[in-house]
Structures are given as structure tokens and as C-alpha cells.
Amino acid sequence: MAEIAERLKNIIRPENLIYGKSPLLNEVTMHYCPGCSHGVVHKIIAEVIDDMGIQDSTIGVSPVGCAVFAYNYIDIDWSEAAHGRAPAVATGIKRISPEKTVFTYQGDGDLAAIGTAETMHAVNRGENIVMIFINNAIYGMTGGQMAPTTLLGQVTSTTPYGRNVDLNGYPLKITELIAQLPGAAYVTRQSVHTPAAVRKARKAIRKAFELSQKNIGTCFVEVVSTCNSGWKLTPVESNDWMVKHMFPLFPLGDLKDGGKDATEPFNIQG
Amino acid sequence: MAKVIGAVVVDSEVCKGCNLCVVSCPTQTLGLNRDVNSKGYHYSYMENPENCIGCSNCSSVCPDSCIAVYRVKVE
């Protein structure tokens, strides 16, 4: 035992630290449930902002939902928006301060349900913001009700026999819809269930932040996430459930890349 | 060939015992402690410290950023 303790003492030194808590994350324990994907995405965003050195010029807009307290966790400027209106608030912030990097952080109840109109129109206008969309197929904060993104047959507290097409309609693939809009510059879908997926998601979020500084349209990053409390599974089981059931409907990868569509106006003079 | 050895330090008061680090560890270094922290969670700890290679997989999937990873090369 003494040998191991001695060995650990030699390894655990400040100069050997290779990965630790991002300096942008505040010293508070997050309120999220154990194993929630929100924590990983917060960490990735903090790391990206820190790596890019844009802490002083980044403004986040937090949603209504589980991530409503995001402003407590990442040490940048934040604004809180009414439910679903984060893209509209971000539009205003970006238009007043075009030199700032502005991003919204929204869940599926915020972005794909009550805020669908704001989301679609902000992207369609090609606002130069980053939108980070956490899709966990359920309303987590309010107790696991059916969301627009809930899978067919998925049991939630408002669909106790599973989501039924005749009664509840189809799951909304909003990222595919957004990829059709001319104002979108970069649309991608990522996940954070494995270390490799976390690295890919970090790259995608970094790319989105870099592209948004070039003002070439809206960058949209969907993160397919877990809600183990809402799904009534353990964190490890919910990762497996997500891979098995959510990935077939929400396949990972880039949906659009390369800036918004042509900006030449139609020639109406004839 | 240079060998790499590592170690992790888990902030046991922040850890919520979600087990994601344990399943992502390629060398079965981590485990959940039988003891609990002040919130009642079985926090993660180095069950087999001699196995650690400092790959930082555990830290990258940790939702609460409570794992610090250290690594040294030994000849």
C-alpha cells in the first residue's frame, strides 16, 4: 500500500496534469441528475470558449428547461430568455453587438416545441449565432412528459402506453428541417455518450463557434442526449438505450456545411 | 519503449456516482466506492490504481467535471 501511495504522490503533481476542470466552469455543483448529458455539453462549451480565448466576448442565452441555470455554471455573460424565445433574444444581442459571439443553449421542449417559430425564423434569416440543441426526446424538467421529439412507442408520463401516431403524431426531426433553410451555415448532429463522441462533439461545437465569428449564417449543433431520470433508466443503461433507439431516427453526422445559400437577390426588374 | 503511467483524482464531494467513468475506463482502474459522500452518492475512486494509463477517457465523459487526470512517462 505504501508503495502505491508513494507512486501516486509522484504522479499527482501540478506539472503532470493533462485534463481537469475547465477554468471557465464555476465552483458550484451542477443541479443536473447524475449522468445527465447537460453537464458534458456545458463542459465542452466551457473548454471551447476557453481554448478560443473568447471568454470576454461571448454571450450565452439560456433557455427554460433543465438548462435554465446554465448561467450559474459557465463564467461568461449570459441572458435568460422566455420559454422558447432564446433565438429571438440572441438575434437582438447579435444585431446590437455584432463583434460578440452569441450562442443559445436550448433543449427540445424549448427549441422544438414552444420555440419552433423563433428557431425556424432565426435560422431562415441567417442570424449569425450558434444554436446548441440538446435533444433527449422528453421533457426532463417537468417530470418526463412527451416532447415533440419523443420516439414512437416511447413511454413517458403523458404517453403511458407509448407514443401513438394516431393520437400524438410523429417525432419531429427539427434538425433536418433546419438543414433545408437557406440561412443555415452549418448543421450537425452529435452525441456525448462515449469519449470519442465527446471529442467529435467538441470539434463540432468549436467549428460552429469559429464559423459564427465569420458571420456566414446560423450554426446549429444538435446533441442527442440522455435523460435517465425521465427515461427511468440508469445513466449507463440510458446511453445504451439512446444508441439502440434514438440513433436510428436521429443519425449522427453533418447535415449541412459551407455557409448560407446564395445571397444574390432575384432580379425582379426583368 | 517509454511507458505511460497515470492517476486520477476524483473530487468525491462533487461526484454523483453516475458510473459513466467506470464503464468508459479501458483498464478497469475506476470503480464506485462502497462509502458514500455527504450527498449519499457512491463516488468514483481508483479501485486498481496500478492500471491507470492517464488516457482521460473518464474525465471527458464526466458530466460534473470532477475528475482530474495526471500522466507521466517512465523510461
Interface residues (C-beta under 8 A of the other chain):
Chain A: I4 R7 L8 N10 I11 I12 R13 N16 L17 I18 Y19 G20 K21 S22 L25 T29 M30 Y32 C33 P34 G35 C36 S37 H38 G39 V40 K43 V192 H193 T194 P195 V198 R199 T234 P235 V236 N239
Chain B: I5 G6 A7 V9 E13 V14 K16 G17 C18 N19 L20 V23 S24 Y41 P49 E50 G54 C55 S56 N57 S59 S60 V61 C62 P63 D64 S65 C66 I67 A68 V69 Y70 R71 V72
